[in-house]
Amino acid sequence: MAAIRVSELERSHRVDSDYYRPVYLAYDARIASLNPKLLSTLAQISDGNHIAIEDQFTDSGVRYLRGQDLADFFISDANSVFIPDEVYRSLTRSHMKPGDVLLSIVGTIGRVALVTNRYQALTGSCKIAIIRPHSVNPCFLAIYLSSTPGQEQIARRVRGAVQQGLILPDLKAIPVPSVDEQLAKKVEGLVKRSRQQQEKSESLYAQAQALLTAELGLDRLDLSEGRCSVRRASEVQGSGRADAEYYKRKYLNLLSCLEGMPHVILEEIATFSGGATPLGAEYLDEGIPFLRIQNVGENRLVMDDVAYIDDAIHAGLLKRSQLAPRDVLITITGRIGTAAVVPQDLKQANINQHIVRMRLKSKEINPYYLAAFLNSVGGRLQTEREAYGTTRDALPYYCLARVRIVKADVSLQNEIEQIVRKAGEASQGAKRLLAEARAEVERMIEAA
């Protein structure tokens, strides 16, 4: 408990007790001794656009960021969306540039990402603050905001009852400690090395996917759309699907290609189990990792925003959906068909109802190859075709079960595993470098 003077309440205009938690006051005292400056004096601050834009998403164009895309200090490409160039040009206030520091300010608050020169054009939603430094090293600022002291400063200023958020005036009032040039350069060097490792990781993931697509000839598929498709009544009856979308020419061309290759049906090689969200259960700060859709990226798990559940729920109510290394996960609602392998270092975890766990019962298919195939055009077109719904598409088990998987040479399957594992190692190396940079900043503040 902390006793606060009335004069302090008047200065801050906050009377909620959470604002005066001892941990916040302790960090305030340390930062105050480091000649801090308000963020508003060090950077230009705005937020993303405020228009309803979801119905304007396209398969290509200008990258559009949502809060969930700020997942790994840099911008995550795990589930990219785009908007047309003409829409982007109309959103001049929210254009993002290299060196900008992005911060999620609604929903999952406090995610930080540093914009690099990877993108020629970039914009995002009003749930993201755009911080453009002019009097502070961008790398240092991004690391400070993602460090424990920075996150506490952000958490302290969150407002709202139903939907919490961080308003720009409160963000502008965050104190940023002054730092000597030597430490700023050291942090910048660690961030740049981290980015190099992250780019290596992304390159390896893309290499694995390209290798599979080329070796199986999936890059030569005719995916053009025809005006109509004529099918026999017996075929419609046999599939149980009468919707015209199911018989698009691109789907039929893919299936014709797969029929000419050695393949297996997914239910022949794997068992399926779905998760659940326990009614009334609360997420914990630590415990058993509980994976949701945002945690399943293409060929990788994204563990930056992980919820946790109690061990009793994991061992009891959700016993059937417990995960083990080398299980393959696939999303079945929302972003349908994204697959990844549970890595060796994730010994215990569970999943919610939007993910299916596939446990291989045949050694002829490597789990890393299976995930890569499902993420390829060969897999994604099949899961896209099989999904259906009225208000929201979903992929039922019995539809997932009939997906065809090409039986590639064992050497190709093993090569894909090796590349994907190297990509994961590079990504872990990037995270270690960022952790080292945060530790440098935290040591400076703890020593104050």
C-alpha positions in Angstrom: 0.0 0.0 0.0 1.2 3.5 -0.8 0.2 6.8 0.7 -0.2 9.6 -1.9 -0.4 13.3 -1.3 -3.4 15.2 -2.5 -1.1 17.5 -4.6 0.1 14.4 -6.5 -3.5 13.4 -7.3 -4.1 16.9 -8.7 -1.0 16.8 -10.8 -1.8 13.5 -12.4 -5.6 13.9 -12.6 -5.8 10.2 -11.7 -7.6 9.0 -8.6 -7.7 5.3 -9.4 -5.6 3.4 -6.8 -3.9 1.2 -9.5 -2.1 4.2 -10.9 -0.2 4.4 -7.6 0.9 0.8 -7.2 4.3 0.6 -5.4 6.0 -1.0 -8.4 5.0 2.0 -10.6 6.2 4.5 -8.0 9.5 2.6 -7.6 10.2 2.8 -11.3 9.2 6.5 -11.3 11.8 7.2 -8.7 14.6 5.4 -10.5 13.7 7.0 -13.9 13.4 10.4 -12.3 17.1 10.2 -11.3 18.1 9.6 -15.0 17.3 13.1 -16.3 14.1 11.8 -18.1 12.3 13.7 -20.9 8.7 13.3 -21.8 8.1 11.1 -24.9 6.3 14.0 -26.6 9.5 16.1 -26.6 11.5 13.3 -28.2 9.2 12.1 -30.9 6.2 12.9 -33.1 3.2 10.7 -32.0 0.1 9.8 -33.9 -2.0 6.7 -34.4 -3.3 4.7 -37.3 -6.4 5.3 -39.4 -9.9 5.3 -38.0 -11.9 4.0 -41.0 -13.6 0.6 -41.2 -11.2 -1.2 -43.6 -11.6 -4.9 -43.1 -13.8 -5.3 -46.1 -11.1 -3.7 -48.3 -8.4 -6.2 -47.5 -6.8 -7.7 -50.6 -4.3 -10.5 -51.4 -1.6 -7.9 -52.5 -1.0 -4.2 -52.4 0.3 -2.2 -49.4 0.9 -4.0 -46.1 -1.7 -3.0 -43.5 -0.8 -3.6 -39.8 -3.1 -4.7 -37.0 -2.2 -5.0 -33.3 -1.5 -8.7 -33.7 1.2 -8.0 -36.4 3.4 -6.4 -33.7 4.5 -9.8 -32.4 8.2 -10.1 -32.3 9.7 -6.6 -31.8 9.8 -6.4 -35.6 6.8 -6.8 -37.8 5.4 -10.3 -38.1 4.6 -11.7 -41.5 2.7 -14.7 -40.1 -0.7 -13.5 -41.3 -0.2 -10.5 -43.6 -3.1 -8.4 -44.9 -3.0 -5.8 -47.6 -5.0 -2.8 -48.9 -5.2 -1.3 -52.4 -2.7 1.4 -53.2 -5.4 4.0 -53.7 -6.7 3.4 -50.2 -3.2 3.7 -48.8 -2.7 7.1 -50.6 -5.8 8.4 -48.9 -4.4 7.6 -45.4 -1.5 10.0 -45.4 -1.7 10.7 -41.6 -0.9 7.1 -40.8 1.9 6.3 -43.2 4.7 4.5 -41.4 8.4 5.0 -42.2 11.7 3.2 -41.3 12.8 4.2 -37.8 9.2 4.5 -36.5 8.4 2.8 -33.3 5.0 1.1 -33.3 3.0 0.4 -30.1 -0.3 -1.4 -29.7 -2.6 0.8 -27.7 -5.9 -1.2 -27.7 -6.6 -4.9 -27.0 -3.3 -6.5 -26.2 -1.6 -3.3 -25.1 2.2 -2.7 -25.1 3.4 -4.7 -28.1 6.4 -2.9 -29.6 7.8 -3.1 -33.2 10.5 -1.2 -34.9 9.9 -0.4 -38.6 12.8 -1.3 -40.8 13.4 -0.6 -44.5 11.8 -4.0 -45.5 8.6 -2.2 -46.7 8.3 0.4 -49.5 4.9 1.4 -48.0 3.2 0.6 -44.7 0.2 1.7 -42.7 -2.0 0.4 -40.0 -5.1 0.6 -37.7 -6.1 3.0 -35.0 -5.1 0.4 -32.5 -1.4 1.2 -33.2 0.5 4.3 -32.1 3.1 5.6 -34.5 6.1 7.1 -32.6 8.5 8.9 -34.9 11.7 9.7 -32.9 13.6 12.9 -33.6 15.7 13.4 -30.5 16.3 9.9 -29.3 17.8 6.7 -30.8 14.9 4.7 -32.3 16.5 1.4 -31.3 17.0 2.5 -27.7 13.4 3.9 -27.5 11.9 0.6 -28.9 14.0 -1.5 -26.4 13.1 0.8 -23.5 9.3 0.6 -24.3 9.5 -3.2 -24.5 11.6 -3.6 -21.4 10.1 -4.2 -17.9 10.3 -0.5 -16.8 8.8 0.7 -20.1 6.0 -1.9 -20.0 5.2 -0.8 -16.4 5.0 2.8 -17.6 2.6 1.8 -20.3 0.5 -0.4 -18.0 0.2 2.4 -15.5 -1.4 4.7 -18.0 -4.0 2.3 -19.4 -7.6 3.5 -19.0 -11.0 2.0 -19.5 -13.5 -0.4 -18.0 -15.1 -2.5 -20.8 -12.3 -2.1 -23.4 -9.0 -0.8 -22.1 -6.7 1.4 -24.1 -3.8 3.9 -24.0 -4.8 7.3 -25.2 -2.2 9.4 -27.0 -2.0 12.2 -24.3 -1.1 9.6 -21.7 1.4 8.0 -24.1 3.1 11.4 -24.7 3.5 11.8 -20.9 5.7 8.7 -20.5 9.1 9.6 -19.2 12.1 8.3 -21.1 15.4 8.2 -19.3 18.4 9.9 -20.8 21.1 7.5 -22.0 24.8 8.0 -22.8 25.8 7.6 -26.4 27.9 4.5 -25.7 25.0 2.5 -24.3 22.6 3.7 -27.0 25.1 2.5 -29.7 25.5 -0.9 -27.9 21.7 -1.3 -27.8 21.4 -0.3 -31.5 24.1 -2.9 -32.4 22.2 -5.7 -30.6 19.0 -4.7 -32.3 20.6 -4.7 -35.8 22.2 -8.1 -35.2 18.8 -9.4 -34.0 17.2 -8.1 -37.2 19.9 -9.9 -39.2 19.0 -13.1 -37.4 15.3 -12.6 -37.9 15.8 -11.9 -41.7 17.9 -15.1 -41.9 15.0 -17.0 -40.2 12.4 -15.5 -42.6 14.6 -16.4 -45.6 15.0 -20.0 -44.4 11.2 -20.4 -43.9 10.7 -19.1 -47.4 13.4 -21.4 -48.8 11.7 -24.5 -47.3 8.4 -23.5 -48.7 9.8 -22.7 -52.2 11.8 -26.0 -52.2 8.6 -28.0 -51.5 6.6 -26.1 -54.1 9.2 -26.5 -56.8 10.0 -30.2 -56.1 6.4 -31.2 -56.3 5.7 -29.0 -59.3 3.0 -27.0 -57.5 4.5 -23.8 -59.0 3.3 -24.9 -62.4 -0.3 -25.3 -61.5 -3.0 -23.5 -63.6 -4.9 -21.5 -61.0 -6.9 -19.4 -63.4 -10.6 -19.0 -62.9 -13.2 -20.0 -65.5 -16.6 -18.5 -65.9 -18.3 -21.7 -65.1 -17.7 -25.4 -64.1 -19.9 -28.2 -65.2 -20.0 -31.3 -62.9 -21.9 -34.5 -62.9 -24.8 -34.9 -60.5 -23.2 -38.1 -59.1 -20.0 -36.2 -58.2 -22.1 -33.6 -56.3 -23.9 -36.3 -54.5 -20.7 -38.1 -53.6 -19.0 -35.0 -52.2 -22.1 -33.8 -50.2 -21.4 -30.3 -51.5 -23.7 -28.4 -53.9 -22.2 -24.9 -53.5 -20.7 -23.6 -56.7 -17.5 -22.4 -54.9 -16.5 -26.0 -54.2 -16.2 -26.7 -57.9 -14.0 -23.7 -59.0 -11.6 -24.6 -61.7 -8.5 -23.9 -59.6 -9.6 -26.5 -57.1 -10.3 -29.1 -59.7 -7.0 -28.5 -61.5 -5.2 -29.0 -58.2 -7.0 -32.2 -57.4 -6.3 -33.5 -61.0 -2.6 -32.8 -60.4 -2.5 -34.5 -57.0 -4.3 -37.6 -58.4 -1.4 -38.1 -60.7 1.1 -38.2 -57.8 1.6 -40.7 -55.0 -0.5 -39.4 -52.1 -2.3 -40.3 -48.9 -5.5 -39.1 -47.3 -4.8 -37.1 -44.1 -7.1 -39.3 -41.9 -5.0 -42.4 -43.0 -1.8 -41.0 -41.4 -2.9 -38.9 -38.5 -5.3 -38.8 -35.5 -7.2 -35.5 -34.8 -8.0 -33.8 -31.5 -9.4 -30.4 -31.0 -9.1 -28.1 -27.9 -11.5 -26.0 -26.0 -11.7 -22.8 -23.9 -12.8 -23.9 -20.4 -16.0 -22.1 -19.3 -15.2 -19.5 -16.7 -11.4 -20.3 -16.7 -9.1 -17.4 -16.3 -5.8 -17.0 -18.1 -2.7 -16.9 -15.9 0.6 -15.1 -16.0 2.4 -18.5 -15.9 1.5 -22.1 -16.1 0.7 -24.4 -19.1 1.0 -22.5 -22.4 -2.5 -22.3 -24.0 -2.2 -21.7 -27.7 -4.7 -19.7 -29.8 -4.9 -18.8 -33.5 -2.4 -16.0 -33.1 0.2 -18.5 -31.8 0.1 -20.6 -35.0 2.1 -19.1 -37.9 3.2 -20.8 -41.1 5.7 -23.5 -40.1 6.4 -21.9 -36.7 4.7 -21.2 -33.4 4.6 -17.5 -32.4 5.0 -17.4 -28.6 5.1 -13.6 -28.0 1.4 -13.4 -26.9 0.8 -16.7 -25.1 -1.9 -17.3 -22.5 -1.5 -19.8 -19.7 -3.9 -22.2 -17.9 -3.8 -24.1 -14.7 -2.1 -27.5 -14.6 -5.3 -29.0 -13.2 -7.3 -27.9 -16.3 -4.5 -29.1 -18.6 -4.5 -32.6 -17.0 -8.2 -32.8 -16.5 -10.7 -31.0 -18.7 -8.3 -30.6 -21.6 -6.5 -33.9 -21.3 -7.4 -35.0 -24.8 -5.8 -32.0 -26.4 -2.5 -32.0 -24.6 0.4 -31.3 -27.0 3.7 -33.2 -27.5 6.8 -32.4 -29.6 6.3 -33.1 -33.3 2.5 -32.8 -33.2 1.2 -30.8 -36.1 -1.3 -28.0 -35.4 -3.7 -26.5 -37.9 -6.1 -23.6 -37.6 -9.7 -24.4 -38.5 -11.6 -21.1 -38.1 -10.8 -17.5 -39.0 -7.4 -17.9 -40.6 -8.1 -21.4 -41.9 -5.3 -23.9 -42.9 -2.2 -22.4 -41.2 0.0 -25.3 -39.9 3.0 -25.6 -37.6 4.9 -28.3 -35.7 5.2 -28.3 -31.9 9.0 -27.9 -31.3 11.1 -30.1 -29.1 11.5 -27.5 -26.4 7.8 -27.1 -25.8 7.3 -30.0 -23.5 3.7 -29.1 -22.3 1.0 -27.1 -23.9 -2.6 -27.1 -24.9 -4.9 -25.6 -27.5 -8.3 -23.9 -27.9 -11.2 -24.9 -30.1 -10.0 -23.0 -33.1 -7.0 -25.4 -33.6 -6.8 -29.1 -34.3 -3.9 -31.2 -33.1 -2.7 -33.9 -35.6 -0.6 -36.7 -34.3 1.0 -38.8 -37.0 0.6 -42.5 -36.8 2.6 -43.2 -40.0 6.4 -42.7 -40.3 6.2 -42.2 -44.1 5.2 -38.5 -43.6 7.6 -36.2 -41.7 5.6 -33.7 -39.5 7.7 -30.8 -40.7 7.0 -31.8 -44.3 3.3 -32.2 -43.5 3.1 -28.6 -42.1 5.0 -27.2 -45.0 2.7 -29.0 -47.5 -0.4 -27.8 -45.7 1.0 -24.2 -45.9 1.8 -24.6 -49.6 -0.7 -23.9 -52.5 -1.3 -27.7 -52.5 -2.6 -27.7 -49.0 -4.1 -24.2 -48.7 -6.4 -24.6 -51.7 -7.7 -27.9 -50.3 -8.5 -26.5 -46.8 -9.9 -23.4 -48.4 -12.2 -25.5 -50.5 -13.3 -27.8 -47.7 -14.1 -25.0 -45.3 -17.7 -23.7 -45.2 -20.2 -21.8 -43.0 -23.0 -19.3 -43.0 -21.7 -16.3 -41.0 -18.1 -17.6 -40.6 -16.3 -20.3 -42.4 -14.9 -23.3 -40.5 -13.1 -26.5 -41.3 -14.8 -29.5 -39.8 -12.8 -32.6 -38.9 -14.5 -34.8 -41.5 -13.5 -32.2 -44.2 -10.0 -31.9 -42.9 -9.7 -35.7 -42.9 -10.1 -36.0 -46.7 -7.2 -33.6 -47.6 -4.7 -35.2 -49.9 -1.0 -35.2 -48.9 1.6 -35.9 -51.5 4.1 -38.7 -50.6 7.4 -37.0 -51.3 10.8 -38.6 -51.2 12.1 -39.1 -47.6 15.2 -37.1 -48.5 13.1 -34.0 -49.5 11.0 -34.4 -46.4 14.1 -34.5 -44.1 15.7 -31.6 -45.9 12.6 -29.4 -45.3 12.7 -30.4 -41.6 16.4 -29.3 -41.4 15.7 -26.0 -43.0 12.7 -25.2 -40.8 14.6 -26.2 -37.7 17.5 -23.9 -38.7 15.0 -21.1 -39.3 13.6 -21.6 -35.7 17.2 -21.5 -34.3 17.9 -18.2 -36.1 14.6 -16.8 -34.7 15.6 -17.9 -31.2 19.0 -16.2 -31.7 17.2 -13.0 -32.6 15.2 -13.1 -29.4 18.3 -13.7 -27.3 19.9 -10.6 -28.7 16.8 -8.5 -28.0 16.7 -9.9 -24.5 20.4 -8.9 -24.0 19.5 -5.3 -25.2 16.6 -5.1 -22.8 18.8 -6.3 -20.0 21.3 -3.5 -20.7 18.5 -0.9 -20.4 17.0 -2.5 -17.3 20.4 -2.7 -15.6 20.9 1.1 -16.2 17.5 1.8 -14.6 17.9 -0.6 -11.7 21.2 0.9 -10.8 19.8 4.4 -10.6 
